[in-house]
């Protein structure tokens, strides 16, 4: 897979699997709506501040994000750090009509936060092979990228 094909896979994915270690040292996975990206290295996920995965990530930010397309049998697993942010810019960016059912107080709800995942490496595979993705490749690719809703650009 080329870097551009990896980016295309990420952009056309509505969801990613977030892997992390919980407070008892167990490996966990959460399926998360994840469409906001800056290149290959930065990914945003809105979630509840009170959730168990947020509590775990506050104690241990090591995480991975797994994007896949089952129909084409291709995937990429990104490794890195997941920070919990209450930055209003991110919250407004990810806010959607109808989110009030999850966060009754709106964007300023204390139970609303954004996970900012930053990749430092990865591994990808497809029917025709697999390989590692290194930090310098991610940094080089992301240099000219902006934060955008990747999924919406694949729907036009």
Secondary structure, DSSP 4 states (H G I P E B T S, - for coil): --HHHHHHHHHH-SEEEEEEE-TTS-EEEEEEE--EEETTTEEEEEEETTSHHHHHHHH--EEEEEEEETTTTEEEEEEEEEEEE--HHHHHHH--TTGGGT-TTGGG-TTEEEEEEEEEEEEEEETTEEEEE-HHHHHHHHTT--EEEHHHHHT-
